[in-house]
Amino acid sequence: MNTLKKLSMLTLALFSMTAWAQKKTVDFTVERIIAAPAEKVWAVVGENYGDVADSHPGLVSSEYVGDLDHGGEGCERVCYLNEDKTKYTQETQTHYNPEEYSFGVDISHVEKLPLDPTYSKATYKVEPVDDGSSKLVITMSLRTKPAFMGRLAKGKFRKNIEDYVLAIEHNVLTGETVSKDNFKEIKKKYKS
């Protein structure tokens, strides 16, 4: 009976640890001051939501999915990370608030990426600093598959978002599309 009790307690402990680990996420925030009014930054990140590949050096292409062809509550996009379009995320814009220049992103599906879409989300906020500048703030909360990779991958995910925010700045200021091919030269022009 004592062995059965120990086995039951061990099973309960393992179940509890598994349930706790399933909800554990890695969180970080990236901020950047951009020498452009909040409206211009918002146009790139909020209104042109499905055109994210124009300002993201890690994406090969992106496209709108569904009825909306511009940013807004419920707008969906697919972000492709390879030419074959076999590695991607599908994301939905939530909590869309153009007056506050903010929205959320729920990841609904991933293909060939170590992300758990159930627990992976982001928020975007553009804060006016003055008439000619604004601060872009992106906060991410993600969970990897398998979960233990989260802490190891946090630096890579954060670096990807830091590059993305810098690329947004370049796109806002110049209108130039940012890609893997031109990002190295673009990055040299800006302080990190």
Steps between C-alpha positions, in 0.01 A plus 500: 500500500788737580649444152165570336467823697851611397426416137176701516680799650774481239242484220317801644828695529595422139153599378520828694845581362384423146191719534713784640762465224235504226402856590850638551593768249803712422426874498695802377448856379682688223473881471636747247466876455425577135545849354152502349154592629295223659254508207772399253625214717142388563433494125780244455435273799128540565327596177724303260496196729500239224786670316741426785756347261567854366657588834620166643842370393421149624204451267503401136139609447168556675137517399155577631268209569123535506279800429718788621773650282613754761557502874209474738338283763512139383734567207706190418838470335742223410872569541726278287856434607608305190447518123309170491244644747529188715635682807256762629279647769136596466408793724186693591486866600307547827414786734545736204494858631604764244432785744757356740723365219496151648400144417567142596609206288380145561691228319243249381717259302869429445668273251857371543573738789561408864212716630189399690231727353272457800736695725683723249379860470622855446387855562595805296480855631606822330542784750530860379812666643458837328377626161793345317577181689339199663590190694414155368458235771457130415445256785514128430386205702588167347521136574718262304442138403661332687459738792854470637635671187332829599779631718759394243312659209404823679813683380440399138134607510592829666775570243250430222256758645783753555591467132133528405455824698809651338368392158165664580686823569675482164178417316314786671775754426580398142211292366756239390400136534732317739610145420763247602704618202522869589468492880872465575574828324193669649599394851834679466316832457325489839613494859362203690 
